[in-house]
Amino acid sequence: MKAVVFTLGCKVNEVESSGLMASLEEAGYEVSDKLGYADLYILNTCAVTREAEKKSRQLVARAKKYNPNAKIFVCGCASEKNAAQFSKCGATGVFGARDKREALQAAAREFSIPCGRVVYPKRTKTRAFIKVQDGCDNFCSYCIIPYLRGREVSRKTQDILAEIENCGAYEVVLTGINLSAFDKRGEGLEGLLRALSGVKKRIRLGSLECGVISDGFLRAAGGLYDFAPQFHLSLQSGSTAVLKSMARHYTRDEFLQKCKDIYSVFPDAAITTDIIAGFPTETEEDFSQSLSIIEEAGFARVHAFAYSPREGTAAFKLKDLPAEVKKERLSRLIEEGKKAESRYISRHLGATLSIVAEGFDGEYTCGYTGNYIKTFVKGKLTEGGLYSVKIVGQCKDGALAVPSEM
């Protein structure tokens, strides 16, 4: 029996899909995460933007092209937002975002095959992504996700430790819908990092809110066996006025101070970020502040995207900017982001860093350094292996490196 679990959206979605895949394999299915012929499809959808929701709707038709008689179950944020759109497309069953195992159980009933016990997610990449938290209580004015994912909940630290120890990967990435809110009524994310101090693996953090950065948090990160000094701090706008309209609860200056705090402890840290182009209240002056903060903060990489109105959010009632304005601003943001990444790589020319090898394209092995420089090394290295390399130049969309002594 063949099954496909196909995913759109965030790393949390990917982790949850990996859990479904592991359970299906446990039950005896032949499982893939790529669209192709199958008897069963579980489609894990996304609704963070209009485009993501459109792509989610199209998944049912794409699956039917491979096998018109297949059973198709839809779950995730897009189906939580609007289940009817998938029922109309001919999905066998439609479920929400919070408990995706309901889709698994429905598939088991359809095929009269046990859905399998709850197991740790199947690792589909060189790194292991460990979901430690779900939900978000922030309710940023542009974001629909808190309405779909629900309130914040955190896993038990001992369960997280057990999964990390058994994941089979050297590098693990802690992820969540709002990772910064992990155990916020207890010892917080800082406490989790302290609990991981004895783990002999590289620990990387997913997306963070700048408010989580504190002296104690940075000390806990520095106390890890092999901490990957990459901090993805979601900015969204370089303008304090726009941040207030977005309900982001910090100012431009406060964000920049958090960057300085990071650099004071981790001088070579990569601070990466997200910036939205064309939020409804954004003036040209506001946008210029988003452009200028890229160099001022010393970002190593920028993920830029255009504002997408989401019905049900506070910002939806605001007048949207013309599409051509958003497109033009996005283009400028992307260009500045490329310059920032080039500057960051140039700063590390001659540096010796370690990479985890992730794949071979026939000429180069690609991997990422702890501070998230995409690195290309001539020749084939063992996937998942830890290698010491020297950065010697720029290559493709990253850096060129040569092997060095460990």
C-alpha positions as CSV (number, residue, x, y, z in Angstrom):
1,M,0.0,0.0,0.0
2,K,1.5,3.3,-1.1
3,A,1.0,6.6,0.8
4,V,2.1,10.1,0.2
5,V,2.3,12.8,2.9
6,F,2.8,16.1,1.1
7,T,3.5,19.3,3.0
8,L,3.2,23.0,2.3
9,G,4.3,25.7,4.7
10,C,6.5,26.0,7.8
11,K,9.0,23.7,9.5
12,V,6.4,22.8,12.1
13,N,4.2,21.5,9.4
14,E,7.1,19.5,8.1
15,V,7.8,18.0,11.5
16,E,4.1,17.1,12.0
17,S,4.0,15.5,8.5
18,S,7.1,13.5,9.4
19,G,5.3,12.1,12.4
20,L,2.4,11.0,10.2
21,M,4.9,9.3,7.8
22,A,6.5,7.5,10.7
23,S,3.2,6.1,11.9
24,L,2.2,5.0,8.4
25,E,5.5,3.2,8.0
26,E,5.0,1.5,11.3
27,A,1.6,0.3,10.0
28,G,3.3,-1.2,6.9
29,Y,2.7,1.5,4.2
30,E,5.3,2.4,1.6
31,V,5.6,6.2,2.3
32,S,6.9,9.2,0.4
33,D,6.9,12.9,1.0
34,K,6.9,13.7,-2.8
35,L,3.8,13.8,-5.0
36,G,3.5,10.6,-7.1
37,Y,1.2,7.6,-7.6
38,A,-0.3,6.5,-4.2
39,D,-3.4,4.8,-2.8
40,L,-3.5,7.3,0.0
41,Y,-2.6,11.0,0.2
42,I,-2.5,13.1,3.3
43,L,-2.1,16.8,2.3
44,N,-0.8,19.1,5.0
45,T,-1.7,22.6,4.0
46,C,-0.7,26.2,4.7
47,A,-2.7,29.5,5.0
48,V,0.0,32.0,5.9
49,T,-0.6,33.9,2.7
50,R,-3.3,33.9,-0.1
51,E,-0.8,32.3,-2.4
52,A,-0.1,29.5,0.1
53,E,-3.9,28.9,0.5
54,K,-4.3,28.8,-3.3
55,K,-1.5,26.2,-3.7
56,S,-3.1,24.2,-0.9
57,R,-6.4,24.1,-2.8
58,Q,-4.6,22.9,-5.9
59,L,-3.0,20.0,-4.1
60,V,-6.2,17.9,-4.3
61,A,-6.4,18.1,-8.1
62,R,-2.7,17.4,-8.4
63,A,-3.1,14.2,-6.3
64,K,-6.1,13.1,-8.4
65,K,-4.0,13.3,-11.6
66,Y,-1.7,10.7,-10.2
67,N,-4.5,8.4,-9.0
68,P,-8.2,9.4,-9.6
69,N,-9.3,6.6,-7.3
70,A,-7.0,7.5,-4.3
71,K,-8.3,8.4,-0.9
72,I,-7.3,12.0,-0.2
73,F,-7.3,13.5,3.3
74,V,-6.5,17.2,3.9
75,C,-5.3,18.7,7.2
76,G,-3.4,21.9,8.2
77,C,-4.0,25.6,8.5
78,A,-5.8,26.1,5.1
79,S,-8.3,23.4,5.9
80,E,-8.7,24.8,9.5
81,K,-9.5,28.2,7.9
82,N,-11.9,26.9,5.3
83,A,-12.7,23.2,5.2
84,A,-15.4,23.6,2.5
85,Q,-13.0,24.6,-0.2
86,F,-11.4,21.1,0.0
87,S,-14.6,19.2,0.3
88,K,-15.7,20.8,-2.9
89,C,-12.5,19.7,-4.6
90,G,-13.3,16.1,-3.8
91,A,-11.2,15.4,-0.7
92,T,-12.2,12.2,1.1
93,G,-11.9,13.8,4.5
94,V,-11.0,17.3,5.8
95,F,-9.4,18.0,9.1
96,G,-7.9,21.0,10.9
97,A,-4.5,22.2,12.1
98,R,-4.2,21.1,15.7
99,D,-4.6,17.3,15.7
100,K,-3.4,16.1,12.4
101,R,-3.5,12.5,13.6
102,E,-7.3,12.6,13.0
103,A,-6.5,12.4,9.3
104,L,-4.3,9.4,10.0
105,Q,-7.0,7.7,11.9
106,A,-9.6,8.4,9.2
107,A,-7.2,6.8,6.6
108,A,-6.8,3.8,8.8
109,R,-10.6,3.3,9.0
110,E,-10.9,3.7,5.2
111,F,-8.3,1.0,4.5
112,S,-9.0,-1.1,7.6
113,I,-5.3,-0.9,8.5
114,P,-4.1,0.1,12.0
115,C,-2.7,3.6,12.0
116,G,0.2,2.5,14.1
117,R,1.4,3.7,17.5
118,V,2.6,7.2,18.1
119,V,6.2,7.3,17.1
120,Y,8.8,10.1,16.8
121,P,8.8,11.8,13.4
122,K,10.5,10.2,10.4
123,R,13.7,12.1,9.7
124,T,13.6,13.3,6.0
125,K,16.6,15.7,6.1
126,T,20.1,15.6,7.3
127,R,19.1,17.8,10.3
128,A,16.5,16.7,12.7
129,F,13.7,19.2,13.4
130,I,12.3,18.9,16.9
131,K,8.9,20.5,17.5
132,V,8.9,21.7,21.1
133,Q,5.9,24.0,21.1
134,D,2.7,24.8,19.3
135,G,0.3,27.7,19.1
136,C,0.7,31.5,19.4
137,D,-0.8,34.1,21.7
138,N,0.8,37.1,20.0
139,F,-2.0,38.0,17.5
140,C,0.1,40.2,15.3
141,S,-2.4,42.3,13.2
142,Y,-1.4,40.7,9.9
143,C,-1.3,37.1,11.0
144,I,-4.0,34.4,10.7
145,I,-2.0,31.6,12.3
146,P,-3.0,32.2,16.0
147,Y,-6.7,31.8,15.0
148,L,-5.9,28.5,13.3
149,R,-3.3,26.9,15.6
150,G,-4.8,28.0,18.9
151,R,-3.2,28.9,22.2
152,E,0.4,28.2,23.1
153,V,1.3,24.8,24.5
154,S,4.7,23.3,25.2
155,R,6.1,19.8,25.3
156,K,7.7,18.3,28.4
157,T,11.5,18.8,28.5
158,Q,12.2,15.1,29.2
159,D,10.2,14.1,26.1
160,I,12.2,16.6,24.0
161,L,15.5,15.2,25.4
162,A,14.5,11.7,24.5
163,E,13.6,12.6,21.0
164,I,16.9,14.5,20.4
165,E,18.9,11.5,21.8
166,N,17.1,9.1,19.5
167,C,16.9,11.2,16.3
168,G,20.0,9.9,14.6
169,A,21.3,13.3,13.5
170,Y,24.2,15.3,14.7
171,E,22.4,18.6,14.1
172,V,19.0,19.3,15.6
173,V,16.8,22.3,15.1
174,L,14.3,23.3,17.8
175,T,11.2,24.6,16.3
176,G,7.7,25.8,17.2
177,I,4.9,28.1,16.0
178,N,6.2,30.6,18.6
179,L,9.4,29.0,19.9
180,S,10.1,32.0,22.1
181,A,7.0,31.1,24.1
182,F,8.3,27.7,25.1
183,D,7.3,27.0,28.8
184,K,6.8,30.8,29.3
185,R,5.1,30.2,32.7
186,G,8.1,28.1,33.8
187,E,11.8,28.3,33.0
188,G,11.2,29.3,29.4
189,L,13.4,28.5,26.4
190,E,16.4,29.5,28.5
191,G,15.6,26.6,30.8
192,L,15.3,24.2,27.9
193,L,18.8,25.2,26.7
194,R,20.2,24.6,30.1
195,A,18.6,21.2,30.1
196,L,20.3,20.4,26.8
197,S,23.8,21.4,28.0
198,G,25.0,17.8,28.2
199,V,23.7,16.8,24.7
200,K,26.6,16.0,22.4
201,K,25.0,17.4,19.3
202,R,24.8,20.7,17.4
203,I,21.7,22.7,18.6
204,R,20.2,25.2,16.2
205,L,17.2,27.4,17.1
206,G,14.2,28.2,14.8
207,S,12.6,31.6,14.5
208,L,12.7,33.8,17.6
209,E,11.0,36.9,18.9
210,C,13.6,39.5,19.9
211,G,12.1,39.7,23.4
212,V,13.5,36.3,24.3
213,I,17.1,37.6,24.0
214,S,18.5,38.2,27.5
215,D,21.9,37.8,29.3
216,G,20.7,34.5,30.8
217,F,19.4,33.2,27.5
218,L,22.7,34.0,25.7
219,R,24.7,32.4,28.5
220,A,22.6,29.2,28.3
221,A,23.1,29.1,24.5
222,G,26.9,29.5,25.0
223,G,26.9,26.6,27.5
224,L,25.7,24.1,24.9
225,Y,28.2,21.5,23.6
226,D,27.9,22.8,20.0
227,F,25.6,25.8,19.7
228,A,24.9,27.0,16.1
229,P,25.2,30.8,16.5
230,Q,22.4,31.7,14.1
231,F,19.6,33.8,15.5
232,H,16.5,34.2,13.2
233,L,14.9,37.3,14.8
234,S,11.6,38.1,13.1
235,L,11.7,41.8,12.4
236,Q,8.8,42.4,9.9
237,S,9.5,46.2,9.6
238,G,12.3,48.6,10.3
239,S,9.8,51.3,11.2
240,T,8.6,51.7,14.8
241,A,5.3,53.2,13.5
242,V,4.6,50.2,11.3
243,L,5.7,47.8,14.0
244,K,3.1,49.4,16.3
245,S,0.4,49.0,13.5
246,M,1.5,45.3,13.3
247,A,1.1,44.9,17.1
248,R,4.7,43.7,17.3
249,H,5.4,45.1,20.8
250,Y,9.0,46.4,20.3
251,T,10.6,49.3,18.6
252,R,13.3,49.6,16.0
253,D,15.8,50.7,18.6
254,E,14.9,47.8,21.0
255,F,15.4,45.3,18.2
256,L,18.8,46.8,17.3
257,Q,19.8,46.6,20.9
258,K,19.0,42.9,21.0
259,C,21.2,42.5,17.9
260,K,24.1,44.3,19.8
261,D,23.5,42.0,22.8
262,I,23.9,38.9,20.6
263,Y,27.1,40.2,18.9
264,S,28.6,41.0,22.3
265,V,28.5,37.3,23.2
266,F,28.7,35.7,19.7
267,P,30.7,38.2,17.5
268,D,30.4,36.0,14.4
269,A,26.7,35.2,14.9
270,A,24.4,35.2,11.9
271,I,21.3,37.2,12.6
272,T,18.7,36.4,10.0
273,T,15.3,37.9,9.7
274,D,11.9,38.3,7.9
275,I,10.7,41.6,6.5
276,I,7.3,42.4,5.1
277,A,7.1,44.8,2.1
278,G,4.1,47.0,1.7
279,F,2.1,46.7,4.9
280,P,-1.0,48.9,4.6
281,T,0.3,51.7,6.9
282,E,3.8,51.7,5.4
283,T,4.9,55.0,3.8
284,E,8.0,55.4,1.6
285,E,9.8,56.8,4.6
286,D,8.8,53.8,6.7
287,F,10.0,51.5,4.0
288,S,13.4,53.3,3.8
289,Q,13.8,52.4,7.5
290,S,13.3,48.7,6.6
291,L,16.0,49.1,3.9
292,S,18.5,50.8,6.2
293,I,18.1,48.5,9.2
294,I,19.4,45.6,7.0
295,E,22.9,47.0,7.1
296,E,22.6,48.6,10.5
297,A,21.6,45.3,12.2
298,G,24.3,43.4,10.2
299,F,21.8,40.8,8.9
300,A,23.4,37.7,7.3
301,R,20.2,36.8,5.4
302,V,16.8,38.4,4.8
303,H,13.6,36.6,3.9
304,A,11.5,39.3,2.3
305,F,7.9,38.9,1.2
306,A,5.0,41.1,0.2
307,Y,2.1,41.8,2.6
308,S,-0.8,39.4,2.0
309,P,-4.2,40.5,3.4
310,R,-5.8,37.7,5.5
311,E,-9.5,37.8,6.2
312,G,-10.1,37.6,10.0
313,T,-7.0,39.5,11.0
314,A,-7.0,43.0,12.5
315,A,-5.1,44.4,9.5
316,F,-7.6,43.1,7.0
317,K,-9.8,46.2,7.4
318,L,-6.9,48.5,6.4
319,K,-6.7,49.7,2.8
320,D,-4.2,47.6,1.0
321,L,-1.4,49.3,-1.0
322,P,-1.4,48.9,-4.8
323,A,0.1,45.7,-6.0
324,E,2.8,47.5,-8.0
325,V,4.0,49.4,-4.9
326,K,4.4,46.1,-3.0
327,K,6.1,44.5,-5.9
328,E,8.6,47.3,-6.3
329,R,9.4,47.5,-2.6
330,L,9.8,43.7,-2.4
331,S,12.3,43.9,-5.2
332,R,14.4,46.5,-3.4
333,L,14.3,44.5,-0.2
334,I,15.4,41.3,-1.9
335,E,18.3,43.2,-3.6
336,E,19.4,44.7,-0.2
337,G,19.2,41.2,1.3
338,K,21.5,39.8,-1.3
339,K,24.0,42.5,-0.6
340,A,23.8,41.8,3.1
341,E,24.5,38.0,2.6
342,S,27.4,38.8,0.4
343,R,28.9,41.2,3.0
344,Y,28.4,38.5,5.7
345,I,30.2,35.8,3.7
346,S,33.0,38.3,2.8
347,R,33.6,38.9,6.5
348,H,34.4,35.2,6.9
349,L,36.9,34.8,4.1
350,G,39.8,32.8,5.5
351,A,37.8,31.6,8.5
352,T,37.9,27.9,9.5
353,L,34.4,26.7,10.3
354,S,32.6,23.3,10.6
355,I,29.8,22.1,8.3
356,V,27.4,19.2,8.4
357,A,27.4,17.8,4.9
358,E,23.9,17.7,3.4
359,G,24.0,16.7,-0.2
360,F,26.2,16.2,-3.4
361,D,25.2,17.7,-6.7
362,G,27.8,15.8,-8.8
363,E,30.4,18.4,-8.3
364,Y,30.1,20.0,-4.9
365,T,29.0,18.9,-1.4
366,C,26.7,21.4,0.2
367,G,26.4,22.0,3.9
368,Y,25.8,24.8,6.4
369,T,28.2,26.2,9.0
370,G,27.0,26.7,12.5
371,N,26.4,30.4,11.7
372,Y,24.4,29.4,8.7
373,I,26.7,30.1,5.8
374,K,25.7,27.9,2.9
375,T,28.9,26.3,1.9
376,F,30.1,24.4,-1.2
377,V,33.1,22.0,-1.1
378,K,34.5,20.3,-4.2
379,G,34.0,16.6,-4.2
380,K,31.7,14.2,-2.3
381,L,31.6,14.2,1.5
382,T,29.6,11.7,3.6
383,E,26.1,13.1,4.2
384,G,25.5,13.9,7.8
385,G,29.2,14.0,8.6
386,L,30.8,16.9,10.4
387,Y,33.7,18.5,8.5
388,S,36.1,21.4,9.2
389,V,36.5,23.7,6.2
390,K,38.1,27.0,5.3
391,I,36.1,29.7,3.5
392,V,38.0,30.8,0.4
393,G,35.4,32.7,-1.7
394,Q,31.9,33.0,-2.8
395,C,30.2,30.3,-4.9
396,K,26.7,30.0,-6.3
397,D,24.3,31.3,-3.6
398,G,26.8,30.8,-0.8
399,A,30.5,30.3,0.0
400,L,33.3,28.2,-1.5
401,A,35.3,26.2,1.0
402,V,38.2,23.7,1.0
403,P,38.7,20.9,3.6
404,S,40.7,21.8,6.7
405,E,42.1,19.7,9.5
406,M,39.6,19.0,12.3
